Amino acid sequence: MLESIKVLNTLLPFFYMAAFGIYLYDFFNEKKSANNSKRVILFITLFFHAFYLVARMIEYDHPPITNKFEIFSIIACAIIFSYFVLELLTDIRGTGAFIILFSLVFQFFSSINIEHTYIVPEVLRNRLLGLHVINAMLGYSGITISAVYGLLFMILYKNIKSNKFGLVFDRLPSLEILEKLSFYSMVIGFVLLTFAIVIGIIWLPAAFPKFSYSDPKLVGTFLVWIAYGVGIAMKLFGNLYGKKVILFSLIGFLFAIMSLIITNSLAKTFHSFY
């Protein structure tokens, strides 16, 4: 199995290049043949990436979360999985290149730098921890995709306000659809982040009996979760709509990124396993 893992590790960036290339080609040319085949290529990429991650877990006897380049690969897979689900739900395929590019970059750096490690801290072999991390990555991927759609919304909004009706206007979905895509991605991210938090609450007492709920990483994650929960509630039951939803998505994303940077780099936390 080790040889298969190494082969897939080499091939995955090329799968992502193919998916990115055909989505980008379809964005500029809008050919029916490309529109029909790009989802198939995306599914094949997702399938082989998922197989690769499962194979690593079986071969090395730990979830693929033991170093940052394994995490990069999970992020790449999480982003493309979240987008694939969103595309299936909405059948809107014109924005895929902007999302897949992120997966391509993460997987490229993962493939050229990843370590094939059998010896890791025992805590990192816990399957529940692996499930917690994967759900967290999926959650943050949903938040990231929401921000990307928010950025596309703002670009299109600016072009319309300036009476620029070029390629961006022709190829991107309407402002209303971009708002919905951003909001749906936000909801997907929020739900998956909720799963990650619940799994973490179940797993933490057994793994770290002396842990504290005031841990910076826990506090930061809860604040991000609460912020997005409030935003979703305001959209569903209040007056958050249109450009307000997009601004909330972009500000929420920046807040989430700042929280991750501060808690991972500047604060001491029991999450620092390696």
N, C-alpha and C positions, 0 to 999 in steps of 0.2 A: 504493500500500500504506500510505502514511503516514496517510491518512484512516481506513483500516480499523483501524489501530493505535490512533488516537485515539478512535474510536468504541468499540472493545473495552475500552480503558482506562476509559472512562466507564461501560460496561455491566457490567463484571466485579463491582463491589460489589453491584449489583442481583441478579446471578446468585447470589452468595453469600448475600444476604439471603433470596432465595427458597428456597435449599437449607436454610439455617438455620431459616427459618420453618416449613417443612413437617416437618423433623425434630423441631423443638420442639413443634409441634402434635401430631405422632404420639406424642411422649413423654407428653404430658398426656392425650390422648384415646384413643390406641391404636386408630385406625380402620384397617380393612383396606385401604381405598382409598388412604390416605396411605402405608401401608406398601409398597404395590406401586409407587407413583409416585415416592417420594422418591429411590430409587436411580437412576432415570432422570434426574431433575433434577440429582443429584450428578454423574452421568456427563457430562451436557451442560455443566455448569459446568467440570468438569475438562478436557473437550475444548476448549472455547473459551479457557480459560486457557492450555493448552499451545500452541494455535495462536497466541495473542497473543505468547507468549514467543518462539516460533520466528520469527514475523513481525518482531519487534523485532530479533532477531539478524540476519536477512537484510537488513532495511532499513538498520540502522546499522552493519553489518559488524563486529559484536563481540558476544560473549555478553552477556546482560543482567545483568552483574555490576559495572558501572562506577560505580554510586553506591548509597547505602544504600536508596533507594526501589525500585530495580530488585531489590536483594537482598530487600526486603520482599515483593515480588511472587513471587519464587522461593520464599521461605519459605511463603507462603500456598498456592502450588501444591504444594509438597512435602508439607505437612501433609495436604492433602486427598487427594493421591495415596496417601500412606502409609495413611491411614484407609480409602480406597476398596479398596486391596489387602487390608487386614485384614478388611474387611467381606465381600469376596468369599470369602476363605479360611474365615471362621467363620460367615457368614450371620447374624451378630448385628448388628442395626440400631438397637437402642434407645438407644445412647449417642452417636449421630452429632452431635446438637446441641452437646454439650459440646466436641467436637473442631472442628467447622466454625466455631464462634464465633471461634477463634483465627485461622483463615484469613480470615474476614470482617474482623477488625480490621486485620490486616496489609495486606490488599488495599485496604481503605478509605484508609489513610494513604498507601499507594503511589500509588493513582490520583489523589489530590488534590495530591500533591507531586512526582510523578515528572518527571524532566527528559528531554527528547528531544535527546540528545547524539550528535553525529557525531564530534567531535574528542575522543579519549581517549588515554591513554598506550598505546604500542604493545604493551606486555606484556599489556594487558587484551583485546587482540584474539585472543589465542591460544585456539584451540578446546579444547586439552587442559586449559588452565586453567579454561575454562568447565565442562568435564565434571567436573573436580576439585571445583569449588565447588558444582555442582548435587548431586553425590553427598554432599558434606559436609552440605549443607542437608537433603537427604533423610534422612541419618543422624541429624542432630540433631532432625529432625521425629519420627522414630521414637522417639527417647529422650523427647521431649516428650509424645507420645501415651501412652507407657508411664507417665509420671508422672501424667498426667490420669486414666488408669485406676486408678493407685495411690491417687490422692486420692478417687476415687469409691468404691474398696474401703474406705478408712478411714471415709468418711462412712456407708456402709452398715453397716460393722462396729460403729461407735459406736451407730447406731440400733438394731441388733439387741441389743447389750449393754444398751441402755437400755429395751428392750422397746417401741420406737417402730416400729409397723408401718403407716406411712402411704404417701404417694405414692412416696417414694424406694424403699421396700421393694417396692412393687408393680411399679414400672416398671424398676428397674435389674436387670441379670442377677444371678445368685447370686454369692456371694463367690468360689466356685471358678472361675466363668467370668471374673470380673473379674481374678482372679489370672492366668489363662491369657492374657487379652487384654493385660495389662500385660507379661507375659513375651514373648509373640509380638512385640509392638511393640518391646521391647528387642532381640530377636534381629534383627528387620528393620533397626533403627537401627544395630546393631553391624556387620552385614554391609555396609550401604551406607557406613558410616564406614570400613570396611576398604578398600572400593573407592576411596574418596577418598584415603586414605593411600597406597595403591599407585600411583595416578595421580600424586599429588604427588611421590612418590619418583622416578618416571620423568621427570616434567617439570622438577623443580627444578634438576638439574645443568646443563641446557641454558639455562634462563632466568636463573639466578643462579649463575654458576660459583664465586663466593666465599661462597656461603651456608654457614651453620653448622648442624649438627644440634642445637646447644645453643640455637637460636633459641627464645624463650619460647613462641611459638605452636605450634611443633612439639612441644616438651616437654609443653605443656598438653594438646594433642590426643592424644599417645601415652599420657599418664597416664589420660585419660578412656577411651581405647580399652582399655587394660590393665585398668582397674577393671571395666568392663562385661564384658570377656572372662572375668575371674575370676568375676564374679557368675553369668554364664551357665554356666560350667563347674561351679560349685558347685550350681546348680540341677539340671543334668543328671546329675552324678556324685556329688554330696554330699548334704547334709541341709538345703539351702535350699528352703523351701516355705512356702506360706500367707502369713501376715503378714510373715515374714522377707523374702520376695521383694519384697513391696510396700515395706517400709522401705528395702531396698536400692535399689529403683527411685527412690524419692523422694530419698534421700541422694545417689545417683549423679547425679540430675538437678541438684540444688543444686550439687554439685561441678562438673558440666559448665558450669553458668551462671557460677559464680564464676571458673572457669578462663577462660571467654570474656571476662568483664569485665576481669579482671586483665591478660590478654595483649593485649587490644584497647585498653585505656585507660591502663594504667600502665606497660607494658613496651614497649621499642623492638623492632620486628620488621620483617623485610623484607616481611611481608604488608601493610604500610601503603602501598598503591598510590595512594590518593587521600585 
